């Protein structure tokens, strides 16, 4: 079974996909990193994946904008949903000191969920959402490690990203709401 997820390796989507796999006793599963909700739903529609996972609702930002914009264009059945407590971390290349950070980048939802905290703690830094193929925080981390973006960029996202890409955690619990949570849908192709 191929399960396409909205994020990349180390993302909150990756974390919740492991919960879905365990909850539904799934075996012989391959996780396909699709990075966007649209890629998940396209993959499901054209048969490249068997199941999909994407975020739909967050306790701070409410409906996940990226998902809402595309979900009505595809047919699918909801199998189940899972809510995950979401904590945001700030991560850099190992050799970068906190004082050397110039830009904070992450998924648009991560930025929204941390906006007040970031503006208070990092008001002098550029805060930018990932775009295009770098919309997901894991794609930003990958670009950082590959040298495709400035080494003075910090990634905002799941602690698992630091582990997946050997990044240094510079700060933690940056979410504005300490009870921050996101609900994810587990879907299959409409029959």
MINU-842677 format. One line per 4 residues: number of its first residue (from 1); their letters; for each residue x negated, y negated, z of C-alpha. Coordinates in nm, 4 decimals, padded with zeros to 6 digits. Layout:
N
NUM = A = X Y Z  ...
// end
This chain:
191
1 = XXXX = 00.0000 00.0000 00.0000  -00.1278 -00.3450 -00.0955  -00.0220 -00.6309 00.1352  -00.0805 -00.9829 00.0055
5 = XXXX = -00.1252 -01.2539 00.2650  -00.1019 -01.6320 00.2471  -00.4502 -01.6772 00.3981  -00.7990 -01.5383 00.3711
9 = XXXX = -01.0267 -01.3301 00.5919  -01.0031 -01.4562 00.9499  -00.6879 -01.6629 00.8955  -00.3844 -01.6527 01.1223
13 = XXXX = -00.2107 -01.4670 00.8363  -00.4861 -01.2048 00.8515  -00.4383 -01.1755 01.2273  -00.0625 -01.1329 01.1996
17 = XXXX = -00.0987 -00.8845 00.9105  -00.2778 -00.6493 01.1508  00.0204 -00.6769 01.3880  00.2655 -00.5952 01.1066
21 = XXXX = 00.0583 -00.2934 01.0014  00.0519 -00.1590 01.3560  00.4186 -00.2423 01.4275  00.5365 -00.0603 01.1132
25 = XXXX = 00.2896 00.2317 01.1483  00.1491 00.1674 00.8015  -00.1446 00.3712 00.6736  -00.3770 00.3391 00.3740
29 = XXXX = -00.3257 -00.0364 00.3600  -00.5322 -00.2780 00.1548  -00.5081 -00.6455 00.2520  -00.5140 -00.8783 -00.0490
33 = XXXX = -00.6160 -01.2355 00.0318  -00.3820 -01.4517 -00.1776  -00.4482 -01.7827 00.0064  -00.1115 -01.9422 -00.0833
37 = XXXX = 00.2530 -01.8501 -00.0405  00.3054 -01.8913 -00.4138  00.0301 -01.6412 -00.4914  00.1878 -01.3949 -00.2474
41 = XXXX = 00.5327 -01.4288 -00.4051  00.3961 -01.4143 -00.7617  00.1972 -01.1018 -00.6728  00.5063 -00.9415 -00.5236
45 = XXXX = 00.7188 -01.0369 -00.8231  00.4784 -00.8973 -01.0827  00.3930 -00.5829 -00.8833  00.0268 -00.6602 -00.7998
49 = XXXX = 00.1120 -00.6223 -00.4295  00.3701 -00.4095 -00.2483  00.4371 -00.6356 00.0518  00.3730 -00.9982 00.1387
53 = XXXX = 00.3100 -01.2064 00.4493  00.3362 -01.5832 00.4801  00.4108 -01.8474 00.7419  00.7587 -01.9966 00.7440
57 = XXXX = 00.7939 -02.2006 01.0645  00.5692 -02.3666 01.3213  00.6714 -02.5030 01.6610  00.5055 -02.8416 01.5873
61 = XXXX = 00.5282 -02.8964 01.2119  00.8588 -02.7079 01.1752  00.9085 -02.5557 00.8275  00.5828 -02.4694 00.6510
65 = XXXX = 00.5913 -02.7144 00.3597  00.3851 -02.4988 00.1238  00.6271 -02.2083 00.1719  00.9481 -02.4105 00.1484
69 = XXXX = 00.8396 -02.5599 -00.1857  00.8078 -02.2186 -00.3555  01.0211 -01.9626 -00.1728  01.3412 -02.0427 -00.3620
73 = XXXX = 01.1763 -01.9598 -00.6953  01.1331 -01.5890 -00.6154  01.3532 -01.2982 -00.5099  01.2395 -01.0870 -00.2138
77 = XXXX = 01.3768 -00.9050 00.0890  01.2661 -00.9850 00.4416  01.1503 -00.6714 00.6242  01.0735 -00.8411 00.9555
81 = XXXX = 00.9107 -01.1408 01.1152  00.6471 -01.1989 01.3804  00.5637 -01.5057 01.5883  00.1995 -01.5679 01.6744
85 = XXXX = 00.0541 -01.8055 01.9358  -00.1784 -02.0332 01.7352  -00.4950 -02.1896 01.8800  -00.7136 -02.4086 01.6590
89 = XXXX = -01.0939 -02.4224 01.6705  -01.3484 -02.6540 01.5129  -01.6381 -02.4673 01.3469  -01.9571 -02.5627 01.1633
93 = XXXX = -02.2635 -02.4046 01.0128  -02.4848 -02.2728 01.2975  -02.7564 -02.5351 01.2451  -02.5178 -02.8339 01.2649
97 = XXXX = -02.4797 -03.0247 01.5914  -02.1413 -03.1651 01.6875  -02.2743 -03.5226 01.6438  -02.3592 -03.4446 01.2782
101 = XXXX = -02.0002 -03.3668 01.1744  -01.8668 -03.6168 00.9190  -01.5540 -03.4400 00.7858  -01.2954 -03.2063 00.9366
105 = XXXX = -01.1135 -02.9908 00.6810  -00.8483 -02.7210 00.7063  -00.5101 -02.6000 00.5888  -00.2532 -02.8837 00.5773
109 = XXXX = -00.0490 -02.7050 00.8473  -00.3542 -02.6882 01.0759  -00.4103 -03.0623 01.0315  -00.0455 -03.1387 01.1161
113 = XXXX = -00.0546 -02.9143 01.4230  -00.3686 -03.0930 01.5536  -00.3167 -03.4478 01.4228  -00.2854 -03.6314 01.7596
117 = XXXX = -00.5720 -03.4435 01.9232  -00.7993 -03.4958 01.6233  -00.7176 -03.8658 01.6033  -00.7983 -03.9035 01.9738
121 = XXXX = -01.1146 -03.6898 01.9889  -01.2504 -03.7439 01.6368  -01.1109 -04.0809 01.5298  -01.4302 -04.1787 01.3432
125 = XXXX = -01.4357 -03.8660 01.1242  -01.2644 -03.8099 00.7919  -00.9830 -03.5580 00.8372  -00.8774 -03.3877 00.5179
129 = XXXX = -00.6519 -03.1021 00.4163  -00.7778 -02.8355 00.1843  -00.6436 -02.8599 -00.1696  -00.6118 -02.6292 -00.4679
133 = XXXX = -00.8153 -02.3137 -00.4270  -00.9527 -02.4494 -00.0977  -00.6127 -02.5081 00.0678  -00.6674 -02.2351 00.3250
137 = XXXX = -00.9093 -02.2910 00.6142  -01.0855 -01.9653 00.5258  -01.1488 -02.0928 00.1722  -01.2982 -02.4101 00.3219
141 = XXXX = -01.5224 -02.1933 00.5446  -01.6296 -01.9869 00.2447  -01.7120 -02.3024 00.0449  -01.9094 -02.4370 00.3415
145 = XXXX = -02.1170 -02.1194 00.3745  -02.1813 -02.1128 -00.0023  -02.3000 -02.4753 00.0007  -02.0133 -02.5931 -00.2229
149 = XXXX = -01.9126 -02.8690 00.0200  -02.1107 -03.0925 00.2545  -02.2909 -02.9106 00.5345  -02.1564 -03.1823 00.7664
153 = XXXX = -01.8020 -03.0471 00.7233  -01.6282 -02.8781 01.0139  -01.3559 -02.6209 00.9514  -01.0316 -02.6340 01.1514
157 = XXXX = -00.8619 -02.2978 01.2033  -00.8578 -01.9601 01.3743  -01.1489 -01.8488 01.5924  -01.1646 -01.5373 01.3736
161 = XXXX = -01.2943 -01.7602 01.0919  -01.6073 -01.8296 01.2992  -01.6594 -01.4566 01.3396  -01.5891 -01.3785 00.9733
165 = XXXX = -01.8259 -01.6450 00.8358  -02.0851 -01.6656 01.1161  -01.9925 -02.0235 01.2062  -02.0567 -02.2028 01.5342
169 = XXXX = -01.7533 -02.3024 01.7430  -01.7867 -02.6719 01.8311  -01.4479 -02.7260 02.0005  -01.1347 -02.5291 02.0843
173 = XXXX = -00.7657 -02.5678 02.1642  -00.7211 -02.8648 01.9323  -00.3506 -02.7986 01.8743  -00.1334 -03.0854 02.0049
177 = XXXX = 00.1094 -02.8429 02.1681  -00.0493 -02.5857 02.4024  00.2423 -02.3527 02.3205  00.1845 -02.3859 01.9445
181 = XXXX = 00.3279 -02.0852 01.7578  00.3950 -01.9890 01.3959  00.6516 -01.7432 01.2634  00.5496 -01.5273 00.9674
185 = XXXX = 00.7703 -01.3262 00.7319  00.6894 -00.9738 00.6159  00.8578 -00.9286 00.2756  00.9009 -00.6817 -00.0088
189 = XXX = 01.0193 -00.7127 -00.3681  01.3943 -00.7602 -00.4082  01.5678 -00.4460 -00.5379
// end
